[in-house]
Amino acid sequence: MPAAPLDRRHVLRLFAAAPLGAAMVAPAACAAAEADLPDPAAPWRSPGAGEQDPRRHALAHAILAPNPHNMQPWLIDLVGADSFLLRVDLARLLPATDPPNRQITIGCGAFLELMDLAARETGHRAEITLWPEGEPQPVLDGRPIAAVRLVPDASVAKDSLYAQIVRRRTSRLAFSDRAPPAADLEAVRAAGQSATISAFMAASEPQLTALRDLTKRAWRLEATTPHTIAESIKVTRIGKAEIARDPWGLALQGPVIEIGHAVGLVTRKTLADPNSFAFKEQLAFYDPLAASARAFLGLTAATTSRADEIAAGRAYARANLEATRLGLSMQPMSQALQEFPEMAALKREMDALTAAPATGRLHMLARIGYGEAVPPSPRRPWSDHLA
């Protein structure tokens, strides 16, 4: 559920829909709500600064990883002087849109990639053992996802993508008409390629037009299916005050949202009501995002193991960082890849369109283009992830 666009047209429409008295007091209410709030963007500034423990430095970067619905599901057990266990917080799963927890696992892979990049920066080799107590199926459980040891190693090469960690953003605005150079798209694709993950870039017709249409239909299906939209609304924070109190989940912010929330037009109840102004605006907002995609990055694996899900997350993180380096914007559009029953037909259509491997699967699909600058997603402090 993307944030509403911040333009004059939407402000005027919102005021037109609001009761007169409420619309008149809304700006004052918004200003009051902004006072003395903690900063949910603070973890993005100088992560790990001053930390002597390389694990703490690495983990402060790892929590900036992209992850589904911004659930930030990572739990950390520090072990001894140089190791930690990564687990998933079972209270931060998405059973409606992600029944097998595949997307959550991909987010854990992105976490491990950023951790690895940050460890290298301090001269440490990250020894990662996946699923040390076994690979959980069909859903995640309390067993560790990874056991990690940071070993001092002067031969470890630093990675230039490290510098992009704090600059990376997920864009939820329409992209410009400018087409990215083929060489830049290839660089992003190559960054997402690994030993077990195959990356492709769709940037030409007719596949590009077909993907724009399919991603739009898939998002509309998720947004109009009662149990999936209810899951999203449950973890939606509306306005600066809510986001500051709970800096995780889906953030709706900006002047339009603050006014709409103050006058009662943008609430969890209205977001769930198909007849409401807020619900209709959300649907109308998404179509231009899909239509503005200048290319799509896809990541596939030949098998369906949990290890491949981790690998897909690591690959996506690297591709996203490379796009950031090149001045490109990215946004996952993976709704048609989800496994809830109502999406099955569109998933088959996506598999056919992208030639997904018969024995494996397409794990990620993201739109790419040139977008406006956007603020970072809210983040909890890394210390909040300690078990």
C-alpha positions, 0 to 999 in steps of 0.5 A: 500500500503506497503512500498517497501522492503529495500534489495540489490536485489531491489536496483539493480533492481531499478538502472537497470531500471533508466536512467544512469545519474539519477541513478548516482545523486540519492544518493546525492539527497536523502541526500539533502532531509533528511536535516532539516526535522521535525520528524514525529515520535516525537509524539511517544516519551514521549507522554503527558509528562509535561501535567497537563491536564489529557485530553491532556495526554490521547489524546497524547496517543490516536492519536497513535492508528492504523487507516485505511490508517493512515488517523488520522481522529480524531477531538477533541472539549475540553469542560469545564475542564474535558470533550471533544467531539470526532468527525471525520474529514469528509475530511479524509474519504475513500469513495472508499475503505470504502464507509460506513465509517465502517473502519474509525469508527473502527479506532475511537474505537482504539483511544478511547481504547488508550485514556482510557488506558492513562486516567487510568494511571493518575488515571482517569475514562473515562466516554464514551457516544457513539453517544450522538446526534444519530448514523449516518447511512448510512455514518458518519456526523458531529455529535459527535462519543463520549462524554468523561468525565475524572473523578478522581477515585482512585479505577481505576485500571491501565492496563499493556497494557498502556506500550505497546502503544509507542512500538506498530507497524504495520509491513509491512514486511514478517514474519519469519518461526517461529510459535508463541506458541499456548499460545501466540496466545490464549493470543492475541485472548483473548485480542480481546474478549469483551462483543460484539466482538468475537475473533477467531484465525486461525492458522491451516490448511487448513484454514490458507492456504486458508486465505493466498490465499484469502488475497493476491487476495483481496489486488491485487483486491484493488490494481488493481481497478482504483478508489480504488488504486487512493484513496490510491495514493492520500494519499501516501507520497513518501520519507522523505521530503513528510512524514515530511511535511504531517505526515499522510497517507500511507508512502513509505520510505527507501533508495530504495524509496528515490532513486526511487523517485529521478530518477522518477521511484517511483511517484504517476503517476508510482504507478498508471500505471499497466505497470510501474516498481513501480506498478509491484514492489508493487504487487510483494512485497505483496505476501510474506506478505500474504504467511508469515502469521503464524496465522490470528486474526479475530474479529466479531460482532453479529450485524452491529451497529456503536457501534459494530464498535467502540467495534471492534476498541477497541478490535483490539487495545487491541489485537495489544497491547497484541501482542506487549507485547509478541514480535509478529507483526501484520498487518491488512489484511481486504481488503476482508471485504470492501464494495466497489462493486468490492470486493463483491464476495471475501467478500462472500468468506471470510464470508463463510471461517470464518463463519461470523455471518449471522446477523452481520459481520467480522470487522477485519482480521490481520496476526500475526507472528514474524517480524523485527523491523519497525519504527513507522507510521508518526503522526501529533501532538495531538494538530493538532486534536483540532477543 
